[in-house]
Amino acid sequence: MSVAKPQGTMLGHPKGLFLLFTTELWERFSYYSMRAILVLYLVDKVQSEGGHGLGWSSADAISLYGTFTGLVYLTPLIGGWLADAYLGQRRAIMIGGTLMAIGQFTLAAPHSWMPGSEILVFYIGLGTLIIGNGLFKPNISTMVGDLYEEGDHRRDGAFTIFYMGINVGAALAGFVVAWAYTSFGQTVVFEGKEIFVNNWQAGFFCAGIGMICSLIIQYFFAQRLLGDIGRYPAAKLAKDKAAATGGQVKKQPLTAIERDRIKVIMVMGLFTIIFWAGFEQAGGLLNLFTNEFTDRSIGSFIVPTTWFQSLNAMFIVIFAPVIASIWIRLGKNEPNSPVKFALGLVLLGIGFLFMIGAVLEMGGNPDAKSSMWWLVGAYFFHTMGELCLSPIGLSMVTKLAPVRIASLMMGAWFLFVAAANKIGGFVGSFIGHDGPKEEQLANAMAIFAGIAITSAISGVILYFMADKLVSWMHGAEGDHVHTEEEALEEEMAVTADHEGIKHS
């Protein structure tokens, strides 16, 4: 089998990084366009009252949002395995992206096309999105890591650049989707009053267009810029390598060092659950708080609710290079991954202090409305926490996961995020089932305070565990990254230690 090499570099990184950056940019535009309006669509008035939504309660909408986003991060575990064993990463991405486009366009179908079947079609659209995402998500991230050799110091920077691509797409989403559902909306007369009806289906249609753009870019440029990276499943590559050396493919058991490194992924994953369960209130509870309890007026202009969904992405695009340069400037004093995670958790807690301030400003009166600047502050600190945790987590998994199960371990990492989203939806649903506004406001206060306290305490605990976790990495991170020979020597030593413990 001839091996096609990826072409050249750009800004010190392989050109393939910027292909993956752009592919993910449009996929994330698609996802975040849908995410920005999903809960708003669910709680909007039913069609019989002149609206284009489904008329659910706030609690039910947030709970469904948590279930959906949880499944979005659960299916990558299966998608990663399929890519490793059968499909290859690039084929998995194309199949997954096609299914996601179909799902978005299904959600975009007007209610008038399916009288009495709106809920069924809605669930079919969500289900198709979930399956497609499972094939797409773990494999695009794994290919970023595959662009770099083990120990390449550019890897963390590459994931930060890649993360910027995610957030350029997410930033565009909030603005474009707001334009779509308002521009294609209409004014109707209901019970003698004129009301404006948002066209949520137009927003879902924009999300589908974004997914089509992602597929086109990947189809035409992948082979040229990635070479054979991601083209063949890992199982096939292992067979070819064995055939070339006259050996046989054997399922190798995990070594002692690999088991320790996987333990680090598992422990860090537990803290990741806490972070994302709080962070993902953005699309649910914070989205509804913005819509119901925030003064969004600037003079006579009312800021669309979905614009606030773009704040996080905008802050990332602006500050990701700043954070990356800080890590570089710190040099040998740069914090290790567990310490960065701990800092991210503390920053998340600080962000929720701003939301507590928003509730206190209202003094228990839901008609008072809170300043939008509380939300800006919350999203800013949540973003700073995300930059300390999310790209570092993706990079960490590619450094620690055994190569033969790299996509599977990336899927496992997203499994933690799946649990976080489901838990986050459960926590957010305590806002209540459309009870009195005063009660919902009090419930929001309790939720914000609980998340702030939990994330801060978790950050402190992780900080004191950091040294032990770094020792389990066995040189994958630190002042001295092990060569293959050094890793083998340490493996022999660790194995001997384990055998001694077992027989003592």
For each residue, the residues with C-beta under 8 A, 3 or more apart:
1: 232 240
2:
3: 227 228
4: 223 227 228 231
5: 227 228
6: 14 15 16 147 225 226 227 229
7: 15 16 224 225 227
8: 14 15
9: 12 13 14 15
10: 13 14 15 17 18
11:
12: 9 154
13: 9 10 17 18 147 154 157 158 161
14: 6 8 9 10 17 147 148
15: 6 7 8 9 10 18 19 225
16: 6 7 19 20 143 147 225 226 227 229
17: 10 13 14 20 21 144 147 158 161 162
18: 10 13 15 21 22 225
19: 15 16 22 23 217 218 221 222 225 226
20: 16 17 23 24 140 143 144 162 165 226
21: 17 18 24 25 161 162 164 165
22: 18 19 25 26 165 217
23: 19 20 26 27 93 140 214 217 218
24: 20 21 27 28 140 162 165 166 169 214
25: 21 22 28 29 165 166 168 169 214
26: 22 23 29 30 169 210 211 213 214 217
27: 23 24 30 31 97 100 136 140 169 210 211 214
28: 24 25 31 32 165 166 167 169 170 173
29: 25 26 32 33 169 170 172 173 176 207 210 213
30: 26 27 33 34 100 101 104 169 173 207 208 209 210 211 214
31: 27 28 34 35 72 100 133 170 173 207
32: 28 29 35 36 169 170 173 174 309 313
33: 29 30 36 37 173 176 177 203 204 206 207 210
34: 30 31 37 38 104 107 129 203 204 207
35: 31 32 38 69 173 283 309
36: 32 33 40 173 174 177 178 203 283 287 306 309
37: 33 34 40 41 177 181 200 203 204 306
38: 34 35 41 42 65 68 283
39: 42 43 61 62 65 283 284 287 288
40: 36 37 43 44 53 198 200 287 291 305 306
41: 37 38 44 52 53 54 200 203
42: 38 39 53 54 56 60 61 64 65
43: 39 40 53 55 56 57 58 61 288
44: 40 41 51 52 53 54 55 198 200
45: 49 50 51 53 55
46: 49 51 53 54 55
47: 50 51 52 111 118
48:
49: 45 46 55 190
50: 45 47 188 190 195 197
51: 44 45 46 47 55 197 198
52: 41 44 47 111 197 198 199 200 201
53: 40 41 42 43 44 45 46 56 200
54: 41 42 44 46 118 119 122
55: 43 44 45 46 49 51
56: 42 43 53 60 61 64
57: 43 60 61 433 434
58: 43 61 62 288 431 432 433 434 440
59: 62 63 429 430 431 432 433 434
60: 42 56 57 63 64 429 433
61: 39 42 43 56 57 58 64 65 284 288
62: 39 58 59 65 66 284 285 288 425 428 429 431
63: 59 60 66 67 425 426 428 429
64: 42 56 60 61 67 68 425
65: 38 39 42 61 62 68 69 283 284 425 428
66: 62 63 69 70 280 284 421 422 423 424 425 426 428 429
67: 63 64 70 71 422 425
68: 38 64 65 71 72 126 130
69: 35 65 66 72 73 280 283 418 421 422 424 425
70: 66 67 73 74 418 419 420 421 422 425
71: 67 68 74 75 130 418
72: 31 68 69 75 129 130 133 134 137 418 421
73: 69 70 76 137 414 415 416 417 418 420 421
74: 70 71 77 134 414 415 418
75: 71 72 78 79 130 131 133 134 135
76: 73 79 80 133 134 137 138 410 411 414 415
77: 74 80 81 134 138 408 411 412 414 415
78: 75 81 82 134 411
79: 75 76 82 83 92 96 133 134 135 136 137 138 139 411
80: 76 77 83 84 138 139 142 407 408 409 410 411 412
81: 77 78 84 85 407 408 411
82: 78 79 85 86 87 92 135
83: 79 80 86 87 88 89 91 92 135 138 139 142 233 234 407
84: 80 81 233 234 235 404 405 406 407 408
85: 81 82 233 234 235
86: 82 83 233 235
87: 82 83 91 92 95 135 233
88: 83 91 92 230 231 232 233 236
89: 83 92 93 139 140 142 143 229 230 231 407
90: 93 94 139 143 218 222 226 230 231
91: 83 87 88 94 95 231
92: 79 82 83 87 88 89 95 96 135 136 139
93: 23 89 90 96 97 135 136 139 140 218 230
94: 90 91 97 98 215 218 219
95: 87 91 92 98 99 132 135
96: 79 92 93 99 100 131 132 133 134 135 136 137 139
97: 27 93 94 100 101 132 136 211 214 215 218
98: 94 95 101 102 132 215
99: 95 96 102 103 128 129 131 132 135
100: 27 30 31 96 97 103 104 128 129 132 133 136 211
101: 30 97 98 104 105 132 208 211 212 215
102: 98 99 105 106 128 132
103: 99 100 106 107 125 126 127 128 129 130 132
104: 30 34 100 101 107 108 125 129 204 205 207 208 210 211
105: 101 102 108 109 204 205 208
106: 102 103 109 121 124 125 128
107: 34 103 104 122 125 126 129 201 204 207
108: 104 105 201 202 204 205 207 208
109: 105 106 113 114 121 125 201
110: 113 201
111: 47 52 114 115 118 201
112: 115
113: 109 110
114: 109 111 117 118 120 121
115: 111 112 118
116:
117: 114 120 121
118: 47 54 111 114 115 121 122
119: 54 122 123
120: 114 117 123 124
121: 106 109 114 117 118 124 125
122: 54 107 118 119 125 126
123: 119 120 126 127
124: 106 120 121 127 128
125: 103 104 106 107 109 121 122 128 129 204
126: 68 103 107 122 123 129 130
127: 103 123 124 130 131
128: 99 100 102 103 106 124 125 131 132
129: 34 72 99 100 103 104 107 125 126 132 133
130: 68 71 72 75 103 126 127 133 134
131: 75 96 99 127 128 134 135
132: 95 96 97 98 99 100 101 102 103 128 129 135 136
133: 31 72 75 76 79 96 100 129 130 136 137
134: 72 74 75 76 77 78 79 96 130 131 137 138
135: 75 79 82 83 87 92 93 95 96 99 131 132 139
136: 27 79 92 93 96 97 100 132 133 139 140
137: 72 73 76 79 96 133 134 140 141 414
138: 76 77 79 80 83 134 141 142 407 410 411 414
139: 79 80 83 89 90 92 93 96 135 136 142 143 230 407 410
140: 20 23 24 27 89 93 136 137 143 144
141: 137 138 144 145 162 394 398 410
142: 80 83 89 138 139 145 146 230 398 406 407 410
143: 16 20 89 90 139 140 146 147 226 229 230
144: 17 20 140 141 147 158 159 162 394 398
145: 141 142 148 155 159 394 395 397 398 399 406
146: 142 143 229 230 406
147: 6 13 14 16 17 143 144 158 229
148: 14 145 152 154 155 158
149: 152
150: 399 481 484
151: 481 482 483
152: 148 149 155
153: 156 157
154: 12 13 148 157 158
155: 145 148 152 158 159 395 398 399
156: 153 159 160 324 327 391 392 395
157: 13 153 154 160 161 324 328
158: 13 17 144 147 148 154 155 161 162 395
159: 144 145 155 156 162 163 391 392 394 395
160: 156 157 163 164 320 321 323 324 387 391
161: 13 17 21 157 158 164 165 320
162: 17 20 21 24 141 144 158 159 165 166 391 394
163: 159 160 166 167 316 320 387 390 391 394
164: 21 160 161 167 168 316 317 320 321
165: 20 21 22 24 25 28 161 162 168 169
166: 24 25 28 162 163 169 170 313 316
167: 28 163 164 170 171 312 313 314 316 317 320
168: 25 164 165 171 172 313 317
169: 24 25 26 27 28 29 30 32 165 166 172 173 210 313
170: 28 29 31 32 166 167 173 174 309 310 312 313
171: 167 168 174 175 310 313 314 317
172: 29 168 169 175 176 310
173: 28 29 30 31 32 33 35 36 169 170 176 177 207 210 309 310 313
174: 32 36 170 171 177 178 306 307 308 309 310 313
175: 171 172 178 179 306 307 310
176: 29 33 172 173 179 180 206
177: 33 36 37 173 174 180 181 203 206 207 306
178: 36 174 175 181 182 304 305 306 307
179: 175 176 182 183
180: 176 177 183 184 199 202 203 205 206
181: 37 177 178 184 185 198 199 200 202 203
182: 178 179 185 198 199 304
183: 179 180 202
184: 180 181 199 202
185: 181 182 196 197 198 199 202
186: 196 197 199
187: 194 195 196 197
188: 50 194 195 197
189: 192 193 194 195
190: 49 50 193 195
191:
192: 189
193: 189 190
194: 187 188 189
195: 50 187 188 189 190
196: 185 186 187
197: 50 51 52 185 186 187 188
198: 40 44 51 52 181 182 185
199: 52 180 181 182 184 185 186 202 203
200: 37 40 41 44 52 53 181 203 204
201: 52 107 108 109 110 111 204 205
202: 108 180 181 183 184 185 199 205 206
203: 33 34 36 37 41 177 180 181 199 200 206 207
204: 33 34 37 104 105 107 108 125 200 201 207 208
205: 104 105 108 180 201 202 208 209
206: 33 176 177 180 202 203 209 210
207: 29 30 31 33 34 104 107 108 173 177 203 204 210 211
208: 30 101 104 105 108 204 205 211 212
209: 30 205 206 212 213
210: 26 27 29 30 33 104 169 173 206 207 213 214
211: 26 27 30 97 100 101 104 207 208 214 215
212: 101 208 209 215 216
213: 26 29 209 210 216 217
214: 23 24 25 26 27 30 97 210 211 217 218
215: 94 97 98 101 211 212 218 219
216: 212 213 219 220
217: 19 22 23 26 213 214 220 221
218: 19 23 90 93 94 97 214 215 221 222
219: 94 215 216 222
220: 216 217
221: 19 217 218 224 225
222: 19 90 218 219 225 226 230
223: 4 226 227 231
224: 7 221
225: 6 7 15 16 18 19 221 222
226: 6 16 19 20 90 143 222 223 229 230 231
227: 3 4 5 6 7 16 223 231
228: 3 4 5 231 232
229: 6 16 89 143 146 147 226
230: 88 89 90 93 139 142 143 146 222 226
231: 4 88 89 90 91 223 226 227 228
232: 1 88 228 236 237
233: 83 84 85 86 87 88 236 237
234: 83 84 85 237 238 403 404 405 406 407
235: 84 85 86 238 239 249
236: 88 232 233 239 240
237: 232 233 234 240 241
238: 234 235 241 242 249 404
239: 235 236 242 243 249
240: 1 236 237 243 244
241: 237 238 244 245
242: 238 239 245 247 248 249
243: 239 240 246 247
244: 240 241
245: 241 242
246: 243
247: 242 243
248: 242
249: 235 238 239 242
250:
251:
252: 404
253:
254: 258 259 262 402
255: 258 259 491 495
256: 259 260 491 494 495 498
257: 260 261 474 487 490 491 494
258: 254 255 261 262 402
259: 254 255 256 262 263
260: 256 257 263 264 472 473 474 494
261: 257 258 264 265 400 401 402 472 473 474 476
262: 254 258 259 265 266 400 401 402 409
263: 259 260 266 267 472
264: 260 261 267 268 396 400 469 472 473
265: 261 262 268 269 396 397 400 401 409 412 413
266: 262 263 269 270
267: 263 264 270 271 465 469
268: 264 265 271 272 337 338 341 393 396 469
269: 265 266 272 273 412 413 415 416
270: 266 267 273 274 416
271: 267 268 274 275 341 342 345 458 462
272: 268 269 275 276 341 389 393 413 416 417 420
273: 269 270 276 277 416 417 419 420 423
274: 270 271 277 278 345 420 454 455 458
275: 271 272 278 279 341 344 345 348 385 389 420 455
276: 272 273 279 280 416 417 420 421 424
277: 273 274 280 420 421 423 424 427 451
278: 274 275 281 348 349 352 424 451 454 455
279: 275 276 282 348 382 385 386 424
280: 66 69 276 277 283 284 420 421 424 425
281: 278 284 285 286 424 427 428 447 451
282: 279 286 287 309 312 379 382
283: 35 36 38 39 65 69 280 286 287 309
284: 39 61 62 65 66 280 281 287 288 424 425 428
285: 62 281 288 289 428 431 444 447
286: 281 282 283 289 290 308 355 375 378
287: 36 39 40 282 283 284 290 291 305 308 309
288: 39 43 58 61 62 284 285 291 292 431
289: 285 286 292 293 294 355 358 375 444
290: 286 287 293 294 296 305 308 372 375
291: 40 287 288 294 305
292: 288 289 366 437 440
293: 289 290 358 362 366 369 370 441 444
294: 289 290 291 358 369 370 371 372 374 375
295: 369 370 371 372
296: 290 302 303 304 305 372
297: 300 301 302 303
298: 301 303
299:
300: 297
301: 297 298
302: 296 297
303: 296 297 298 307 308 372
304: 178 182 296 307
305: 40 178 287 290 291 296 308 309
306: 36 37 40 174 175 177 178 309 310
307: 174 175 178 303 304 310 311
308: 174 286 287 290 303 305 311 372 375 379
309: 32 35 36 170 173 174 282 283 287 305 306 312
310: 170 171 172 173 174 175 306 307 313 314
311: 307 308 314 315 375 376 379 380 383
312: 167 170 282 309 315 316 379 382 383 386
313: 32 166 167 168 169 170 171 173 174 310 316 317
314: 167 171 310 311 317 318
315: 311 312 318 319 379 380 383 384
316: 163 164 166 167 312 313 319 320 383 386 387
317: 164 167 168 171 313 314 320
318: 314 315 322
319: 315 316 322 323 383 384 387
320: 160 161 163 164 167 316 317 323 324 387 391
321: 160 164 324 325
322: 318 319 325 326
323: 160 319 320 326 327 384 387 388
324: 156 157 160 320 321 327 328
325: 321 322 328 329
326: 322 323 329 330
327: 156 323 324 330 334
328: 157 324 325 331 334
329: 325 326
330: 326 327 333 334 335
331: 328 334
332: 479
333: 330
334: 327 328 330 331
335: 330 339 340 343
336: 339 340 466 470 477 478
337: 268 340 341 392 393 396 469 470 477
338: 268 341 342 462 463 465 466 469 470
339: 335 336 342 343 463 466
340: 335 336 337 343 344 388 389 392
341: 268 271 272 275 337 338 344 345 388 389 392 393 459 462
342: 271 338 339 345 346 459 460 462 463 466
343: 335 339 340 346 347 385 388 459
344: 275 340 341 347 348 384 385 386 387 388 389 459
345: 271 274 275 341 342 348 349 385 389 455 456 458 459 462
346: 342 343 349 350 385 455 456 459 460
347: 343 344 350 351 381 382 384 385 388
348: 275 278 279 344 345 351 352 381 382 385 451 455
349: 278 345 346 352 353 451 452 453 454 455 456 459
350: 346 347 353 354 381 452
351: 347 348 354 355 377 378 379 380 381 382 385
352: 278 348 349 355 356 378 448 449 451 452 455
353: 349 350 356 357 452
354: 350 351 357 358 374 375 377 378 381
355: 286 289 351 352 358 359 374 375 378 444 448
356: 352 353 359 360 445 448 449 452
357: 353 354 360 361 374 377
358: 289 293 294 354 355 361 362 370 371 374 375 378
359: 355 356 362 370 441 444 445 448
360: 356 357 363 445
361: 357 358 368 370 371 374
362: 293 358 359 365 366 368 369 370 441
363: 360 368
364: 438 441 442
365: 362 368 438
366: 292 293 362 437 438 440 441
367: 437
368: 361 362 363 365
369: 293 294 295 362
370: 293 294 295 358 359 361 362 374
371: 294 295 358 361 374
372: 290 294 295 296 303 308 375 376
373: 376 377
374: 294 354 355 357 358 361 370 371 377 378
375: 286 289 290 294 308 311 354 355 358 372 378 379
376: 311 372 373 379 380
377: 351 354 357 373 374 380 381
378: 286 351 352 354 355 358 374 375 381 382
379: 282 308 311 312 315 351 375 376 382 383
380: 311 315 351 376 377 383 384
381: 347 348 350 351 354 377 378 384 385
382: 279 282 312 347 348 351 378 379 385 386
383: 311 312 315 316 319 379 380 386 387
384: 315 319 323 344 347 380 381 387 388
385: 275 279 343 344 345 346 347 348 351 381 382 388 389
386: 279 312 316 344 382 383 389 390
387: 160 163 316 319 320 323 344 383 384 390 391
388: 323 340 341 343 344 347 384 385 392
389: 272 275 340 341 344 345 385 386 392 393
390: 163 386 387 393 394
391: 156 159 160 162 163 320 387 394 395
392: 156 159 337 340 341 388 389 395 396
393: 268 272 337 341 389 390 396 397 413
394: 141 144 145 159 162 163 390 391 397 398 410 413
395: 145 155 156 158 159 391 392 398 399
396: 264 265 268 337 392 393 399 400 477
397: 145 265 393 394 400 401 409 410 413
398: 141 142 144 145 155 394 395 401 406 410
399: 145 150 155 395 396 473 476 477
400: 261 262 264 265 396 397 409 473 476
401: 261 262 265 397 398 405 406 408 409 410
402: 254 258 261 262 405 406 409
403: 234 406
404: 84 234 238 252
405: 84 234 401 402 408 409
406: 84 142 145 146 234 398 401 402 403 409 410
407: 80 81 83 84 89 138 139 142 234 410 411
408: 77 80 81 84 401 405 411 412
409: 80 262 265 397 400 401 402 405 406 412 413
410: 76 80 138 139 141 142 394 397 398 401 406 407 413 414
411: 76 77 78 79 80 81 138 407 408 414 415
412: 77 80 265 269 408 409 415 416
413: 265 269 272 393 394 397 409 410 416 417
414: 73 74 76 77 137 138 410 411 417 418
415: 73 74 76 77 269 411 412 418 419
416: 73 269 270 272 273 276 412 413 419 420
417: 73 272 273 276 413 414 420 421
418: 69 70 71 72 73 74 414 415 421 422
419: 70 273 415 416 422 423
420: 70 73 272 273 274 275 276 277 280 416 417 423 424
421: 66 69 70 72 73 276 277 280 417 418 424 425
422: 66 67 69 70 418 419 425 426
423: 66 273 277 419 420 426 427
424: 66 69 276 277 278 279 280 281 284 420 421 427 428
425: 62 63 64 65 66 67 69 70 280 284 421 422 428 429
426: 63 66 422 423 429
427: 277 281 423 424 430 447 450 451
428: 62 63 65 66 281 284 285 424 425 431 447
429: 59 60 62 63 66 425 426
430: 59 427 443 446 447
431: 58 59 62 285 288 428 440 443 444 447
432: 58 59 435 439 440 443
433: 57 58 59 60
434: 57 58 59 440
435: 432 439 440
436: 439 440
437: 292 366 367 440 441
438: 364 365 366 441 442
439: 432 435 436 442 443
440: 58 292 366 431 432 434 435 436 437 443 444
441: 293 359 362 364 366 437 438 444 445
442: 364 438 439 445 446
443: 430 431 432 439 440 446 447
444: 285 289 293 355 359 431 440 441 447 448
445: 356 359 360 441 442 448 449
446: 430 442 443 449 450
447: 281 285 427 428 430 431 443 444 450 451
448: 352 355 356 359 444 445 451 452
449: 352 356 445 446 452 453
450: 427 446 447 453 454
451: 277 278 281 348 349 352 427 447 448 454 455
452: 349 350 352 353 356 448 449 455 456
453: 349 449 450 456 457
454: 274 278 349 450 451 457 458
455: 274 275 278 345 346 348 349 352 451 452 458 459
456: 345 346 349 452 453 459 460
457: 453 454 460 461
458: 271 274 345 454 455 461 462
459: 341 342 343 344 345 346 349 455 456 462 463
460: 342 346 456 457 463 464
461: 457 458 464 465
462: 271 338 341 342 345 458 459 465 466
463: 338 339 342 459 460 466
464: 460 461
465: 267 338 461 462 468 469
466: 336 338 339 342 462 463 469 470
467: 470 471
468: 465 471 472
469: 264 267 268 337 338 465 466 472 473
470: 336 337 338 466 467 473 477 478
471: 467 468 474
472: 260 261 263 264 468 469
473: 260 261 264 399 400 469 470 476 477 478
474: 257 260 261 471 482 487 490 494
475: 478 480 481 482 486 487 490
476: 261 399 400 473 481 482
477: 336 337 396 399 470 473 481
478: 336 470 473 475 481
479: 332
480: 475
481: 150 151 475 476 477 478
482: 151 474 475 476 486 487 490
483: 151 486 487
484: 150 487 488
485: 488 489
486: 475 482 483 489 490
487: 257 474 475 482 483 484 490 491
488: 484 485 491 492
489: 485 486 492 493
490: 257 474 475 482 486 487 493 494
491: 255 256 257 487 488 494 495
492: 488 489 495 496
493: 489 490 496 497
494: 256 257 260 474 490 491 497 498
495: 255 256 491 492 498 499
496: 492 493 499 500
497: 493 494 500 501
498: 256 494 495 501 502
499: 495 496 502 503
500: 496 497 503 504
501: 497 498 504
502: 498 499
503: 499 500
504: 500 501
